[in-house]
């Protein structure tokens, strides 16, 4: 038996609002979802497991029709899905009454239910959100039935407001694999047993690194898991090293070079670090043009030659200011205060 585990697709989200590329992001999230479906066909998987938050908000009837069409292109794969805290089941939601294709199983009850696939010797358990918050640790008391089937739990949550999860309880629950959703960064919760698939396409600047889905291959009730990278873009947090020799243009080149090396398709949060020429005041807006830069911060400190300044301004305000900090080595906080103070005194920068 082979399965693909996805979660937190967040169809309908449009991240990076306000940036020139924002209008493409919503479409890219759909495209990455379509690639997951394609992957399920390529990998000849028996099951496509969707661990909640397929939609970013309540889906429209049209969106459900699109999704159902994509599901219908699956050649041999059955879909099992649950609703998460974002796409929770409102009483009036078209989600509830939608006529899904025959290869789609929705575990839409608020209580744990299970679906059995005898030809795959597999059972899938799960429950769905009917409100945005569930503070009870519902998964703590779910136990898999004892039989020789491969037993999967589809689960969504893991923080205080969204079904807190206890690792110990999950370990003892009797499941063979726990397909988790809610946390957008792919990660293993219990080695070989429980994993967060993460969002297939990252939707927040802090969802750094690769994103995709999990492929599971089951033999004799043992599962082998691998991560498939499917996202079209990544968010990356990177530092640009600044030295005293740098000028406004050399820094812009460094920033553009970094974006080029790490991939121009990606989105960046950049920090300028190191010691800059005290007279250089980098224009951060200018550097934003170097690529898809969501955020850029200047954390450089001015490079002062303290001993030379102490000699030059001995007996004057600046000289006395330096003296007041005592001899080296100074603490990190003192060093910063000294440099910011000198910047204000020498160049009038607040
Ligand atoms: Mn969620």
Boltz pocket constraint, residues with backbone or C-beta under 6 A from the ligand:
constraints:
  - pocket:
      binder: B
      contacts: [[A, 52], [A, 53], [A, 84], [A, 85], [A, 86], [A, 156], [A, 157], [A, 181], [A, 182], [A, 183]]
      max_distance: 6.0
